């Protein structure tokens, strides 16, 4: 494929929908305890342990945004 060729919008739309859906799954607030265990011993894990409420609020916002974007990407498809 030449660099001047563009991927059509119809081909790119499902891919972005799947990526937004994967982000929604990863940032679901119910996965916060799992993230805390996985990130234990890292700087992100330390932040998560110290600022549980801020992390939950931020992940919830990101979850809602990514879920809305994933649903919008798949809205027109049958």
C-alpha positions in Angstrom: 0.0 0.0 0.0 1.4 3.4 -0.9 1.7 6.1 1.7 -0.6 8.3 -0.3 -3.5 5.7 -0.1 -5.9 6.3 2.8 -7.8 3.7 4.7 -11.5 4.2 4.0 -13.7 5.5 6.8 -15.8 2.3 6.7 -12.7 0.2 7.3 -11.3 2.4 10.1 -14.6 2.8 12.0 -14.9 -0.8 13.3 -11.3 -0.8 14.4 -11.6 2.4 16.4 -14.9 1.1 17.9 -13.0 -2.0 19.1 -10.2 0.1 20.5 -12.7 2.4 22.4 -14.4 -0.8 23.6 -11.2 -2.2 24.9 -10.4 1.0 26.7 -13.9 0.9 28.3 -13.3 -2.6 29.6 -9.9 -1.6 31.0 -11.2 1.5 32.7 -14.4 0.1 34.2 -14.6 1.2 37.8 -15.3 -2.3 38.9 -11.8 -3.3 37.7 -10.2 -0.7 40.1 -9.2 -3.3 42.7 -7.7 -5.5 40.0 -5.7 -2.6 38.7 -4.5 -1.8 42.2 -3.2 -5.4 42.6 -1.6 -5.5 39.1 0.1 -2.1 39.6 1.3 -2.8 43.2 4.9 -1.8 43.6 4.8 0.8 40.9 4.4 4.6 41.0 0.9 4.2 39.4 0.0 1.7 42.1 1.3 4.1 44.8 -0.9 6.9 43.4 -3.8 4.5 43.2 -3.4 3.5 46.8 -3.1 7.0 48.1 -5.8 8.7 46.0 -8.4 6.0 45.7 -11.3 8.4 45.2 -9.6 10.5 42.6 -8.6 7.4 40.6 -12.1 6.1 40.8 -13.6 9.4 39.6 -11.1 9.7 36.8 -11.5 6.1 35.6 -15.3 6.5 35.7 -15.1 9.5 33.5 -12.8 7.8 31.1 -15.1 4.7 31.1 -18.2 6.8 30.3 -16.3 8.6 27.5 -14.9 5.5 25.9 -18.2 3.6 26.2 -20.0 6.4 24.5 -17.4 6.6 21.7 -17.5 2.8 21.2 -21.3 2.9 21.0 -21.2 5.7 18.5 -18.7 3.8 16.3 -21.0 0.8 16.1 -24.3 2.7 15.9 -24.6 2.7 12.1 -23.6 -1.0 11.7 -26.1 -3.8 11.5 
